[in-house]
Structure formats: structure tokens, C-alpha cells
């Protein structure tokens, strides 16, 4: 009985480890850095009027100062970035972010951020 319980527990731990590894992976993703509020609304028009800001970079910076977070908007979804200081240097720019992606939580543990280079040959960049 005890051996069965131990075997069952070991199998359960193996499944949890596999599920966790599947939810998180190290790679690169390309998108645009903006404020979470802009990403959720889909445009900056409302914020330009409300905050009297000019363009996405200005609006995003003001929204983050007011409590928002920098996010990466991609064709695969929107991801919150762990390193807000790195993200701040790339507001409203198309970038490639390298790091550990958690697709379940839609977060990226940022390792590096670079301005997007369309001529890059690495298949993981797009």
C-alpha cells in the first residue's frame, strides 16, 4: 500500500514538473512595448485627450507613472514584462524580448531587450 502511494505521488510530481516546464519556456518574441492600459484599450486616442499627451510613447510613460505596467504586445498576445526599467527605454518601439515566457500567466522574465532587427536570421525572433 505504501509503495503504491509513493509511486502515485512520484507520478503526480512528474506531471506537475512537466506541466510547469510546458508553461514556461526560454525564447524570443517580437512586439511593441506600451503601457498595459493602452494594450487593453487597443488605441491611444482616449488617453491623448484625457492626459493631453502626444503619441504612444508620451502617453505610455504617463500611464506607467500613474500606476500602469509596461507590456509587450505581440501577434500571440500581450505579456507583462518583469524588467520595467529595461522596458522603459523602448516605449512605443518594436523590439525583440528574450527571456522566460509563462504563457499561462502571460508574463516574461526578461533577459534582454533589443530593437527589432527584421534581417535577423534567428527563427525564434518572429
N, C-alpha and C positions, 0 to 999 in steps of 0.2 A: 504494500500500500504506500509506504513512504517513498519507495523508488519510483512509483507511478507519479506521485505528487511532484517529486523533484524533476522528473522527465517533463511533466506538463509545465512546470514553472520555467524550466530551461527553454522549452519551445516557445512559451509566451515571451520571454526576454528576447529571444532571437527575432520574433516577429516585430516587436517594438523597435529593436535596433534597425531592422531592415526598413520599416516604415519611416523612422526618423531620418535615415540616410536618403531615402527617396524624396522626402520633403525638402531636404537641404542639399544643394549642390554648388560646387565651385565652378564658375564660368564667367562669361562677359555678356553684357546686354547693352544695346544701344537705344537711346531715347533722349528726351528733353527734361532738364531739371527745371522744376517750377514749384510753387507753393501748393500744399495739399488742398487749400480752398479753391485755387484756380483749377486744379485737376478734377475736383469733384463737380465744379460748375461747367467745365468744358470750354470756358472762354473768359477773357479778362474784361469784357465790356462793362459789366456791372461794377467791378472793382475800380475801373478807371473813373467812373462817375462818382462812386461813393467815397473813394480815397483821394480823388484828384491826382492820381498817379499817371505816368506816361509810359506806356509799353509794359510788356510782361515782366521784364527784369525789375523795373521800379516797383510795380505792384506786388510782385512776389516777395521782394525784400521787405516791403512794408507789412505784408501779411504775416511773414515769419516773425518779424519784430513784435507783432501783435499776438503771437502765440501759435502760429501755424508751423508746419514742418516742411522741409524740402523733400520732394519726392521725385522719382524718375518715372516719366510717362512713356510707355512703350506700346508697341502693337500687341504685346502679350498682357498688358495690364499696367497698373500703377503700383509702384513699390516704394515704401518708406525707406529712406537712406539712414544708416546708422551714424555716419560721419557728417553731421550738419555743417561743420566748418569747411570741409572739402567741398561739399555741395554748393556752399555759398559763393565759391569762386567761379561757378559755372552756371549761374542762374540764366534761364532762357536760352541756353546753348544746347546744341545736340552733342551728346557725349557718349563715350563707352565706359561703363562701370564694370570693373572686375571685382569679384568678391563671392561671398557665400550667399546664395539665394534661398530663401524659405518661401516656396510657392504657396504653402498653406496659409502663412501669415502675411504674405505679400511684403516681405522685408528683405533688405540686402545688407549684410555685414560688409561694409565697403573696405576693399583692399586698395583700390586705385581708381582714379577718375581721370580720363583723358578726353580732350576734344575729339569728336568723331572724325575718323580718317576713312573716307569711303574707298580709298585704294588699298586699305589693309587686306591682306590675303587670309587672315585667320578666320576660319569658318565659324568660330564661336562669337564673332563680333556682331552678327546680324540676327 
